[in-house]
Amino acid sequence: MKNKEPRPERSNEAIAMRVSIHSIFINLFLSFIKMMAGIFGNSTAMLADAAHSLSDVITTFVVMIGVKLANKTADDDHPYGHERFECVAAIILSMVLLFTGGGIGWLGIQRIFAWEEGNLAAPGVIALVAAGVTIVGKESMYWYKRAAAKKINSGALMADAWHHRSDALSSVGSFIGIFGARIGFPILDPIAAIVICLFILKVAFDIFRDAIGKMTDKACDEETEKQIRDIILAQEAVLGIDLFKSRQFGDRIYVDVEIRVDASKSINCGHEISHTVHDAVETGFTKVKHCSIHINPFVVEQ
């Protein structure tokens, strides 16, 4: 007896869980390194970076929960499925980023006031080394998680990948700030922390905007709609499209279409045509969860 193939949803969930667990362990390791480097190296920017990495651990847990819930099968309470739970996870992730960025910015401002009072010392070389290690590690994590997100088409996982990218770029800012502070410009260290704050806030806004769009039935992009239209019009017996609507449901798509069919066709024939179009769309676009077809009779001039 042949083993059953795993359902795509379960396979996607397994990929997301595996990648997320890997990132949690790496983030905990990097957070410890940066925290120690920030404390012993007297670097505000590195402490800010450590806080950012710790927030990565929190958001990864949020993503794991969101993916787990999103892949649950439809039930009586959620007959259309649970895909939007990924959007909820992404929104929570954006809020965590918002508060993380705000805290980092406030810490940087406090250090600038300390500099004005002459109480700001230059960071140690250990902070500079930690920043370099973090840049390599976080950028590698970004590409690793990004590839997994694209493979399983996960918005929450992609948002978490960008969180890693924001951490890598913030570490670049840390490196520049720490280096500048060590060569005689200590003010650059807290300034780097504020720049990191602004970048994190920008990422938080982008993640929030994307998730809200998917929660509020936003239409697909024009290119995707065009490709779906082309598939429909390529089907035999479809004479035109009278109505086309698409809406995003989490990371999946619902499509509602009204097509023109020769009015002389029988009901059975029309039914077969609608099934052909339905199957063509859902086969051609794996992101389409359901395609609803309505037939409008069209009188063909002889």
N, C-alpha and C positions, 0 to 999 in steps of 0.2 A: 504494500500500500504506500503510495507516494505521500510525502509530507506536504501539508498545505502551505502555500506561499503566505508569508506574513502580510497582513493588511498594510497598505502604504502608510496609513496614519500611525500604526504601531511602529513601523520602521522609522518614520520621521521622528517620532517621540524618542525612540532609542538613541538616535543620532544626537538629538538636542540634549538629552540627559548626559550622554557620554562627554560631549564637548563642554557642557556646563560644569560638570564635576572636575574635569581637567583644569578649567579656568579658575575654579574656586581654590584649588590647592596652590596653583601658581600665584594667584593674587595674595593669598595669605603669606606666602614666602616673600614676595616683593614688598608687601606692606611692612613686614617685620624689618626687612633690610632698610627700607626708607625711613621708618620710624626711628630706628637706632642711629642712622646717619643724620637725621634731622636733629635729634637730641644731642648726640656727641659732636656733631659738626656745626651746631648752632645755626641751622638754616631754616628760616620760615618757609621758604619755597619747598624744601624737601618734606617738611612736616605737612604742608598742604598737599603735596603729592601722595604722601602716605595715607592721608584722609581720603583722597580720591580713590586710591586702590582698595581701601576698606569698603568704600561705598560700592565698588565693583562686586565685592562678595555679596553684599546685601541684594543688589539688583540681579545678580545671577540667580539667587534663590527665588526671587520674584519671577524671573523668566521661567525657571523650571516649573514653578507652580502653575504659571499661565499656560505653558505648553501642555502640561499634564491635563489641565482642565479643558483646554481647547480641543484636545484629541479624544475626548469622551464622545461616545456615540449618542445620537439623538435619543431623547426620551419624551415622556408625556409633558414634562414641564418646558422642555426646549426641543420642540419638534423639528426646528431648522438647524439644530446642532449647537455646538458650544464655541465656535471659532472666535467669537468676539471676546472671549476671556483673554486671548493673547493681547488684544487692544487694551484691556483693563490692566494687564501686567505692564504694558509699555507706558501707560499713563502713570502708574505708580512709580515706575522706573524714572520717568521724567521729573516727578516730584522729589524723589530722592536726590537726583542730580541738582535740582534747583536749590535745595537746602544745603547740599554739600558745597556747591559753588558759592552760595551766600556766606557760609561759614569761612571758607578759604579767603574770600574777599575781605571780610571783617578782620581776620587775623593779619592780613597784609596791611590794612589801614592802621591797625594798632602798632605794627612794627615801624611804619613810616613815622608815626608820632614819636616813637622811641628814638628813631634816627635824628629827628629834629632836636631832641633833648640831649643828644650825644651819647645815648646808651645802646647803640647798635654795633655789635662786633661783627667782623667778617666771618663767614662760614668756613669750616675746615675742609681739607681735601677729600675726606671721606664722603662728604655730601656730593662732591663733584663726581666721584667714582660711582656712587649709588645712582645718580641721575643718568649716567651713561649706560649702566646695566639695565635700568628700567626702560630706557628708550628702545633698546633692542628687544627686551622681553615683551613689552606691551605691544609693540608693532607686530611682532610675530603672532601674538595672540589675536590681534585684530584680523590678520589675514586667515588664520586658522578658523576662527569663528565665522568670519564673513563667508568663506567657502561653504561651510556647513549650512549657514542661513540661506544662501542662494540655492543650495541643493534641495532643501526641504521647503523653501519658500516661506520662511518664518520671519514675520515682521518684528516680533519680540526679540528673537535671536539676533537679527540684524541690528536692532537698536543696542543690544548688549555689545555687539562687535564694535559699534561706533563709540560706545563707552570706553572700550579698550583703546581705540584710536585717539580719543580725547585725552586719555591718560598718557599715551605716548607723546602727544604733542605738548601736553602740559609739562612733561618731563624735559622736553626740548627747552621750554621756557625756563624751567628750573635750572637746567644746565647753563644757559646763557646768563641767568641772574646770578647764580652762584659763582660762575667764572668772573663775571664783572665785579662782584663784591670782593673776590679774592685779589683782584689786581688794583684795588683802591677805590671802588665805587660801591660801598655796602648798601646804598639805597636801592640798587638793582635787584637785590634778593627779594624784598617785599613787593617791589613793582612787578617782578615775575609772578609772585603769588596772585596779584590782582589780575594780571593778564590771563592766568590760568582760570581764575574765577569767571571772567567774561567769556572765555571759550566754552567752559562747562555750561554756563547759562544758555549760550547759543545752541549747543547740542540738546539741552533739555527742551528748549522751545521747539526745535525741529522734530524731535521724537513725539512730543505732545501733539503738535499739529498733524503729523501723519496718522497717529492713533485716533484722534478725533475725527479725521476725515473718513477713516474706515468704520467708525462707530455710527456715523450719521449718513450712511448710504451714499457716499460720494461716488460719482461715476468714475469709470476707468479712464485712463489717459487716452488721448485721441488715436494714438498708434495702435493700441490694443483693440479699440472699438473698430478701427478700420480693418484690421486683420480678421476679426470675427465677421464683420459685414461681408468681406470678400469670400470667406468660406461659405456663408449662407447663399450668396448670389451665384456661387459656382455650382450649386446643387441643381440637378436637372429638375425642371418643372417649376422652379422658383422664378417668377416673372418680375419681382421687385420687392422692396421693403417699404412698408407704409409707416412702421413705427419701430424704433430701436431704443431700448433703455438698458443701462447696465448699472449695477450698484455693487460696491465692495462690502463684503460681509467678513470682517476680520481680514484674513489673507486669501479668502476665496471670493468668487464673483458669481452674482446672479444676473442672468440675461433674460429680458422679456422682449419678444419680437413678434411683429405682425407682418406676415408675408403675403404677397399676391400669388394666387393660384388660379389657373384657368377655371372659370365658372362651370364649364361643361364636365369637369371631372366629377366622379362619383364621391360619396362620402368616404368610402373605404380607401379610395385612391388618395384623397386629401389627407386621411389619417396616416397613410404610409409615407406621404411626402413630409408631413410634420415630424414623423419619427426619424426619417433620414436626415433632416436638418438638425434635429435635436442631437442625434448621435454624432454627426459630423462636428458640431461645435464642441461638445463635451470631450470628444476624442482628440480634436485638434488643440484644445486648450485645457490642460489639466487643472488650471486654476479655476475654471468654471465649475461651480458646484451643481448648478442646475440651469438649464435653458428652457424657458417656457415659450412654446410656439402657438400663435393664433393665426388661423387662415382667413384671409379676406378673398372672397370670390371676385375674379376680374374677368370682364367680358373681353375676349380676344377678337379683334376685328378681322373678318375674313378677307 
